[in-house]
Amino acid sequence: MTMTDESKNHSRALTDNEMDQLLSAFYRLEVPQALNGLPSTWPELQGAQKERQKPVAVIVAAAASDKPAVPPVSRGIAVAVATLAACMMLMVFSNVPSGPKPSATVNTTAPPVAEPDDQLMNVSAGGTDGALDENQTSLEEIDQIDLSPADDGPKTKPAAAE
Amino acid sequence: MAFKPHSNQDSQQELERVTETDYLDALYQENSRELWAIFYSQCSDPERAYDAVQECFLRLHAYTGENIRDPRAWLLRVGQNWLRDVARRKSSSCKLSASLDELPNDRFDAEDILTSDENRTAIREALQQLLEDDRKVLVMKYSLNWSSIQMAKAMICSAAAIDMRLSRARRRLAELLQEQGYDND
């Protein structure tokens, strides 16, 4: 079989029927076999699916229980809420004012209210028998001050209310 | 030792994975042949056309955007864009390097002719010289076995126009193949 210029002139074109046959066979053979493979068989997708898979441990329930399992997330939230509530209660109780007994904290804003059973603070360094001033005034003398004097004697302040 | 019951979350993920694969397989079975044919009409390379099909399905699998209303149109667009990018990167020339060895006058056997890789390459290269629409009608007719009405719907024209285009494409291809030259001694 040779190709010459003269032979080209005598070559005939394929008929419609021949072209039909040629093209049918051609396109049938052109389709690659790989086109028949579904995506689920492709290595690229199988690799991606394996990466997404989490390692699942085989676990079995020990005993049948009617109660549904509590998801770990909900359990965590419940524990956190309970802890928070306990902390808040602790803070509230710690701030409540003290009862009959004096509290350990020192309140510097208001003077402590003296109760009848409390031991009174000594006014003078010498105690109840000691002098209060240079005139050797004692508490005992102050205690006997007449609160409603008749004359114009020196007025003294009444003793502090009990 | 305490045992925990099987997590519902793992089962759900497994179900989603299986469902997604099934959906992809179903979509592939429905559209792959047609997509391949269209991509082939664009590039005249069966392997590259298959690569385009695979590429668009892989991208669909990896897609995480909004819901796709028309998956077929989406796949077609992605595949065509990919083909264009590939064509730009490897600018392949359409030289008619091969020629048909033999076209016997007395008995025409298409299968015989096509056993030769060179002959198939020659036909591919001749197809590349046709207009893209001509290639499309040829591939729809001979690869997908579509009727004129189906092709008319795809090409948005009348069935008569499809028949005319088909006839013209076949004739032009025959001329190109004839120009390859053959001689029967």
Chai-1 contact restraints between the chains, C-beta under 6 A:
chainA,res_idxA,chainB,res_idxB,connection_type,confidence,min_distance_angstrom,max_distance_angstrom,comment,restraint_id
A,M1,B,E102,contact,1.0,0.0,6.0,A-B,restraint_1
A,T2,B,D183,contact,1.0,0.0,6.0,A-B,restraint_2
A,M3,B,G181,contact,1.0,0.0,6.0,A-B,restraint_3
A,M3,B,D183,contact,1.0,0.0,6.0,A-B,restraint_4
A,S7,B,D183,contact,1.0,0.0,6.0,A-B,restraint_5
A,K8,B,G181,contact,1.0,0.0,6.0,A-B,restraint_6
A,S11,B,Q178,contact,1.0,0.0,6.0,A-B,restraint_7
A,S11,B,Y182,contact,1.0,0.0,6.0,A-B,restraint_8
A,A13,B,A174,contact,1.0,0.0,6.0,A-B,restraint_9
A,A13,B,Q178,contact,1.0,0.0,6.0,A-B,restraint_10
A,L14,B,A174,contact,1.0,0.0,6.0,A-B,restraint_11
A,E18,B,F108,contact,1.0,0.0,6.0,A-B,restraint_12
A,M19,B,R170,contact,1.0,0.0,6.0,A-B,restraint_13
A,M19,B,A174,contact,1.0,0.0,6.0,A-B,restraint_14
A,Q21,B,A110,contact,1.0,0.0,6.0,A-B,restraint_15
A,L22,B,A110,contact,1.0,0.0,6.0,A-B,restraint_16
A,L23,B,Y142,contact,1.0,0.0,6.0,A-B,restraint_17
A,S24,B,Y142,contact,1.0,0.0,6.0,A-B,restraint_18
A,A25,B,A110,contact,1.0,0.0,6.0,A-B,restraint_19
A,A25,B,E111,contact,1.0,0.0,6.0,A-B,restraint_20
A,A25,B,L114,contact,1.0,0.0,6.0,A-B,restraint_21
A,F26,B,L114,contact,1.0,0.0,6.0,A-B,restraint_22
A,F26,B,I123,contact,1.0,0.0,6.0,A-B,restraint_23
A,Y27,B,Y142,contact,1.0,0.0,6.0,A-B,restraint_24
A,Y27,B,S143,contact,1.0,0.0,6.0,A-B,restraint_25
A,L29,B,L114,contact,1.0,0.0,6.0,A-B,restraint_26
A,E30,B,P46,contact,1.0,0.0,6.0,A-B,restraint_27
A,P32,B,P46,contact,1.0,0.0,6.0,A-B,restraint_28
A,P32,B,Y50,contact,1.0,0.0,6.0,A-B,restraint_29
A,A34,B,Y50,contact,1.0,0.0,6.0,A-B,restraint_30
A,L35,B,S32,contact,1.0,0.0,6.0,A-B,restraint_31
A,L35,B,W36,contact,1.0,0.0,6.0,A-B,restraint_32
A,L35,B,Y50,contact,1.0,0.0,6.0,A-B,restraint_33
A,L38,B,D25,contact,1.0,0.0,6.0,A-B,restraint_34
A,L38,B,Y28,contact,1.0,0.0,6.0,A-B,restraint_35
A,P39,B,L24,contact,1.0,0.0,6.0,A-B,restraint_36
A,P39,B,D25,contact,1.0,0.0,6.0,A-B,restraint_37
A,P39,B,Y28,contact,1.0,0.0,6.0,A-B,restraint_38
A,P39,B,F57,contact,1.0,0.0,6.0,A-B,restraint_39
A,S40,B,T21,contact,1.0,0.0,6.0,A-B,restraint_40
A,S40,B,D25,contact,1.0,0.0,6.0,A-B,restraint_41
A,E44,B,L58,contact,1.0,0.0,6.0,A-B,restraint_42
A,V56,B,D10,contact,1.0,0.0,6.0,A-B,restraint_43
A,I59,B,F3,contact,1.0,0.0,6.0,A-B,restraint_44
A,I59,B,K4,contact,1.0,0.0,6.0,A-B,restraint_45
A,V60,B,F3,contact,1.0,0.0,6.0,A-B,restraint_46
A,A61,B,F3,contact,1.0,0.0,6.0,A-B,restraint_47
A,A61,B,P5,contact,1.0,0.0,6.0,A-B,restraint_48
A,A62,B,F3,contact,1.0,0.0,6.0,A-B,restraint_49
A,A69,B,P5,contact,1.0,0.0,6.0,A-B,restraint_50
